[in-house]
Amino acid sequence: MNHKLLLPLIVAAGLSACSKAPAPPSEPAQPIVSGQQLRFPANHPQLKLLRVTTAAPSKAVEMDLPARLAWNEDHTQRLYAAFNGRVQAIRADLGAKVQPGSVLAELASPDFGQAQTDAARARIDLAQSERGLARQRELADAGIVARKDLEQAQADADRARAEAVRAEARTRLYGGGSVSQALALRATIGGIVVERNLNPGQELRADQSGNGVPAVFVVTDPRSLWVTIDARESEVGTLQPGATFELIVPALPGRQFTGHIAAVADFIDPATRTIKVRGIVENPDRLLKAEMLASARFERQLGAGVVVPASAVLMTGDRQRVFVETAPGTFEPRDVELGYQGPRDVLVRRGLEAGDRVVSDNLLLLDRQFHIAQEDAGGGEPPASAPASGAKAAAASTGARP
């Protein structure tokens, strides 16, 4: 054969072979609606996206509530300057262990010196009034003065005594002593210094105490802490004084802490719509610190019904709906009535029985596919959970026919 004629034939055959496009893959058969059930063909790709969970009989479930640690105010002292003064010396720093009566700082305070002077003057006035009373009694016994003069001397002495007691008590509360203007800030409880908000030479003002100004010193016993818990209204029945809880602290993984509820507020916070609950947790190793964020884990008895994951319930308007797998690849929407609703589990009071298999993942996708199949069958409305166009787009992305 002539090679010049064979070459064009080979090239033409190759071009003809290359021009043939591969056959398009066949689309999977679409699910159909039969009555109130959605039936998928065997091995449909969407079935791999649907996770099914078995409804379990009611039991005690764990609920986690947000919590924050704080100093135990029953064992905490916040010190402010009772008189204006200047810091002369600081005797305790952060982390220092102190006992009742320990001096934390020393101030030079003319105001405190004035209080000391008032106490000394009151003692002098009391002594003078008592001497005057003694003379009036002697004169009264001799019949020299009138009865009313004795009574006036008695009243003056009583007033002087009351003023002396008041002045002495005021200075004794902050150290007393002679007129020295030396004011010592002392701890009245034993514990650890956890805050220090003063510097040498700093001027302190007594009228700023508690007006948004931090305490000069904070002393606390950190071996127990308060736990502030934000509870929902539905948890009030479970969170009663004395109830125990487990404290989960993300900063201390693997460590277990147990506390108990000490008090429950009688009002709802209007800003957060939660109820403040105060617990106490023991902290013997001092691992927990104030202002740590944590979760308080409680066990709650749910009552009659079955428990399913919270992700298995679809909210459609004012109704709650689940999808039950009645047979392999066959799903039926069912309205249910809920009792307890937690972040992980919910209690279904009516509509399910123990052992029913419900879809717990990609429930929204299944709901959209159900309504698309209804539309293809000539009835039904777009799902309340999403517009029809969005439903078809979502179904198409997973292999369903819009």
C-alpha positions in Angstrom: 0.0 0.0 0.0 1.1 3.5 -0.7 2.3 5.1 2.6 1.4 8.5 1.4 -2.3 7.4 1.3 -2.2 5.5 4.6 -1.0 8.4 6.7 -4.1 10.7 6.1 -6.4 7.8 6.8 -4.7 7.2 10.2 -4.9 10.9 11.1 -8.6 11.1 10.1 -9.4 8.1 12.2 -7.7 9.6 15.2 -9.5 12.9 14.9 -12.8 11.1 14.6 -12.1 9.2 17.8 -11.2 12.4 19.7 -14.3 14.2 18.6 -16.6 11.7 20.5 -17.5 13.1 23.9 -17.8 10.7 26.9 -21.3 9.6 27.8 -22.7 11.8 30.7 -23.1 9.9 34.0 -26.7 8.9 34.7 -28.4 10.9 37.4 -29.6 9.0 40.5 -33.3 8.3 40.8 -35.0 11.0 42.9 -36.8 10.3 46.2 -40.6 10.3 46.0 -43.4 11.1 48.4 -45.8 8.3 49.2 -48.6 9.5 51.4 -46.7 11.3 54.2 -43.4 9.4 53.7 -40.3 10.3 51.7 -38.7 7.3 50.1 -35.1 7.3 48.8 -33.9 4.8 46.2 -31.3 2.4 47.5 -27.7 3.8 47.6 -28.9 7.4 47.0 -26.0 9.8 47.8 -28.1 11.8 50.3 -28.6 8.9 52.6 -24.9 9.1 53.5 -25.5 12.6 54.9 -28.4 11.6 57.2 -27.4 10.4 60.6 -30.1 8.4 62.5 -30.3 8.2 66.3 -32.6 6.0 68.4 -34.9 7.7 70.9 -34.0 6.7 74.4 -36.3 6.4 77.5 -36.3 9.4 79.8 -33.3 9.6 82.1 -31.2 12.1 84.0 -29.4 14.4 81.5 -26.4 16.7 82.1 -26.9 20.4 81.6 -24.0 22.9 81.5 -24.6 26.4 82.6 -22.2 29.3 82.2 -20.4 30.2 85.4 -17.7 32.6 86.7 -15.5 32.4 89.7 -15.2 35.1 92.3 -13.7 35.7 95.7 -15.8 34.3 98.6 -17.1 37.6 100.0 -17.9 35.9 103.3 -14.1 35.6 103.7 -12.9 38.7 101.9 -12.0 42.2 103.2 -11.7 45.3 101.1 -9.7 48.0 102.8 -10.1 51.7 102.1 -8.5 54.7 103.9 -10.9 55.9 106.6 -9.1 59.3 106.7 -7.3 61.4 104.2 -3.6 60.8 104.2 -0.3 60.1 102.5 1.3 56.6 102.1 4.4 56.5 104.2 5.3 52.7 104.0 3.8 49.6 102.4 4.1 46.5 104.6 2.4 43.8 102.4 2.5 43.0 98.7 0.5 40.7 96.4 0.6 37.1 97.6 1.5 38.0 101.1 0.0 35.8 103.8 -1.5 38.0 106.6 -3.1 37.4 110.0 -5.8 39.4 111.8 -4.2 42.7 112.9 -1.3 42.6 110.4 -0.3 46.1 109.2 -0.6 46.4 105.4 0.4 50.0 105.1 1.2 53.1 107.1 -0.2 56.6 106.4 0.6 60.0 107.7 -2.9 61.5 108.2 -3.6 64.9 109.8 -7.3 64.0 109.8 -6.6 61.0 111.9 -4.4 63.2 114.1 -7.4 65.5 114.5 -9.5 62.5 115.6 -6.9 61.6 118.1 -6.9 65.2 119.4 -10.7 65.1 119.7 -10.4 61.9 121.8 -7.8 63.5 124.1 -9.9 66.6 124.5 -12.9 64.5 125.3 -11.0 62.7 128.0 -10.0 66.1 129.5 -13.5 67.4 129.3 -14.8 64.3 131.0 -12.3 64.6 133.9 -13.2 68.2 134.4 -17.0 67.6 134.4 -16.6 64.7 136.9 -14.6 67.0 139.2 -17.3 69.7 138.9 -20.0 67.1 139.6 -18.1 66.0 142.8 -18.0 69.6 144.0 -21.7 70.1 143.4 -22.5 67.0 145.3 -20.5 68.2 148.3 -22.2 71.6 148.2 -25.6 70.0 147.8 -25.0 67.8 150.8 -24.1 70.9 152.8 -27.3 72.7 151.6 -25.3 75.4 149.9 -26.5 74.9 146.2 -29.9 74.2 144.8 -30.9 70.8 143.6 -31.1 72.0 140.0 -27.4 73.0 140.0 -26.5 69.4 141.0 -28.7 68.0 138.2 -27.1 70.3 135.7 -23.6 69.2 136.7 -24.8 65.5 136.4 -26.0 66.2 132.9 -22.8 67.9 131.9 -20.8 64.9 133.2 -23.0 62.4 131.3 -22.6 64.3 128.0 -18.8 64.5 128.5 -18.7 60.8 129.2 -20.7 60.0 126.0 -18.5 62.2 123.9 -15.3 60.6 125.4 -16.6 57.1 124.6 -17.5 58.1 121.0 -14.1 59.7 120.4 -12.2 56.8 122.0 -14.1 54.2 120.0 -13.5 56.0 116.7 -9.7 56.2 117.2 -9.5 52.7 118.7 -11.1 51.3 115.6 -8.1 52.5 113.6 -5.3 52.1 116.1 -5.9 54.8 118.8 -2.9 55.8 120.8 -1.5 59.2 121.4 -1.7 62.1 119.0 0.8 61.0 116.3 -1.1 61.3 113.0 0.2 57.8 112.2 -2.6 55.7 110.6 -2.1 52.0 110.1 -4.2 50.0 107.6 -4.7 46.6 109.2 -6.2 43.4 108.1 -9.1 42.2 110.2 -9.1 38.6 108.8 -6.5 36.1 107.9 -5.8 35.3 104.3 -3.8 36.3 101.2 -3.3 39.8 99.8 -4.9 39.5 96.3 -5.0 43.2 95.3 -2.8 46.2 96.1 -3.8 49.5 94.6 -1.5 52.1 96.2 2.1 53.4 95.8 4.5 55.0 98.2 3.7 58.7 98.6 0.3 58.4 97.2 -2.4 60.7 98.5 -5.6 58.8 99.6 -9.0 60.4 100.1 -11.6 58.9 102.4 -14.5 60.4 100.4 -13.6 58.2 97.4 -14.1 54.9 99.2 -16.5 52.8 97.3 -17.3 55.4 94.6 -16.0 53.3 91.7 -12.5 53.5 93.2 -10.8 50.1 93.8 -10.0 49.1 97.3 -6.5 49.9 98.6 -6.0 46.3 99.6 -8.1 43.1 99.1 -7.5 40.3 101.5 -9.3 37.0 101.1 -9.1 33.3 102.0 -8.8 31.6 98.6 -9.4 28.1 99.9 -13.1 28.5 98.9 -14.6 30.6 96.0 -18.0 31.7 95.0 -19.4 30.5 91.7 -21.8 32.8 89.9 -24.1 30.8 87.7 -26.5 32.2 85.0 -29.5 29.9 85.0 -32.5 29.8 82.6 -36.0 30.0 84.0 -36.6 26.3 83.2 -33.7 25.2 85.4 -35.0 26.9 88.6 -36.7 23.8 89.9 -33.4 21.9 89.7 -31.1 24.6 91.1 -32.1 24.7 94.8 -29.8 25.5 97.8 -27.8 22.4 98.7 -27.8 20.9 95.2 -24.3 19.8 94.1 -22.7 20.4 90.7 -19.4 19.6 88.9 -17.3 22.6 87.9 -15.7 22.3 84.4 -12.8 24.8 84.0 -11.4 25.0 80.4 -8.1 26.4 81.8 -7.7 23.3 83.9 -8.5 20.3 81.7 -8.9 17.0 83.4 -9.3 18.4 86.9 -12.5 17.8 88.8 -14.1 20.3 91.2 -17.3 19.8 93.1 -19.4 22.6 94.5 -22.9 23.2 96.0 -25.5 25.9 95.6 -25.7 28.4 98.5 -28.3 30.9 97.3 -30.7 31.5 94.4 -32.0 35.0 93.4 -35.7 35.7 93.5 -35.7 37.8 90.3 -34.8 37.5 86.7 -32.0 39.8 85.3 -33.8 42.0 82.7 -30.7 42.3 80.6 -29.8 38.6 80.2 -33.2 37.0 81.2 -31.3 34.7 83.5 -31.5 34.0 87.2 -28.4 34.5 89.3 -27.3 31.4 91.3 -24.4 31.5 93.8 -22.5 28.4 94.5 -19.4 27.6 96.6 -16.5 25.4 95.5 -13.6 24.3 97.7 -10.2 25.3 96.5 -7.6 23.7 98.9 -4.8 23.6 96.3 -5.6 27.2 95.1 -5.7 26.1 91.5 -8.9 28.1 90.9 -8.6 31.9 90.5 -11.2 34.6 90.7 -12.7 35.7 87.3 -12.0 32.3 85.7 -14.7 31.3 83.3 -16.2 27.8 83.8 -19.3 25.7 83.3 -21.4 24.3 86.1 -22.7 20.8 85.2 -25.9 19.5 86.9 -27.9 16.4 86.5 -31.6 16.9 85.8 -34.4 14.3 86.0 -36.6 15.0 82.9 -39.8 13.0 83.8 -41.9 10.9 81.4 -41.1 10.9 77.7 -38.1 10.0 75.4 -34.8 11.8 74.9 -33.4 12.7 71.5 -30.6 15.1 70.4 -31.6 18.7 70.2 -30.4 18.7 66.6 -33.2 16.1 65.7 -36.0 18.7 66.3 -37.0 21.1 63.5 -38.8 24.3 64.4 -41.5 25.1 61.8 -43.5 28.1 62.9 -45.0 27.3 66.3 -44.6 23.5 65.8 -41.8 21.1 66.5 -41.1 18.3 64.0 -38.9 15.3 63.8 -38.3 12.9 60.9 -38.7 9.2 61.8 -37.0 6.4 59.8 -39.8 3.9 59.4 -37.8 1.7 57.1 -34.4 1.8 55.5 -34.4 4.9 53.2 -38.0 5.9 54.2 -38.6 8.9 56.4 -41.8 10.3 57.9 -42.3 13.8 59.4 -44.0 13.8 62.8 -45.1 16.6 65.0 -44.0 16.3 68.6 -44.5 18.0 71.9 -41.4 18.9 73.9 -40.8 19.1 77.6 -37.3 20.0 78.6 -35.1 21.7 76.0 -31.4 21.7 76.6 -28.4 22.6 74.4 -27.6 19.0 73.7 -30.7 16.9 74.5 -34.5 17.5 74.5 -37.3 15.6 76.1 -40.2 14.6 73.8 -43.4 14.2 75.8 -45.7 13.2 72.9 -45.1 12.0 69.3 -42.3 9.5 69.8 -41.8 6.2 71.5 -38.6 4.7 72.9 -36.8 2.9 70.1 -38.0 5.2 67.3 -35.2 6.1 64.9 -35.0 9.8 64.2 -32.7 11.9 61.9 -30.3 13.9 64.0 -28.0 15.4 61.3 -28.8 17.4 58.2 -32.4 17.6 59.2 -32.9 20.9 57.3 -31.7 19.2 54.1 -34.2 16.3 54.5 -37.0 18.7 55.2 -36.3 20.6 52.0 -36.1 17.4 50.0 -39.4 16.3 51.4 -41.1 19.5 50.2 -39.4 19.4 46.8 -40.7 15.9 46.4 -44.2 17.1 47.4 -44.0 19.8 44.7 -42.9 17.4 42.1 -45.8 15.1 43.1 -48.2 18.1 42.5 -48.9 19.2 46.1 -47.4 20.7 49.2 -45.8 24.1 49.9 -42.2 25.2 50.2 -40.7 24.4 53.6 -41.1 27.0 56.3 -37.4 26.7 57.1 -36.2 28.0 53.8 -37.4 29.5 50.5 -38.1 27.1 47.7 -35.3 28.4 45.5 -32.8 27.9 48.3 -34.2 24.4 48.9 -33.7 23.4 45.3 -30.2 24.7 45.3 -29.3 22.8 48.4 -30.8 19.6 47.1 -29.0 20.0 43.7 -25.6 20.4 45.4 -26.1 17.0 47.1 -27.3 15.1 44.0 -31.1 15.8 44.3 -33.1 17.0 41.3 -34.5 20.5 41.8 
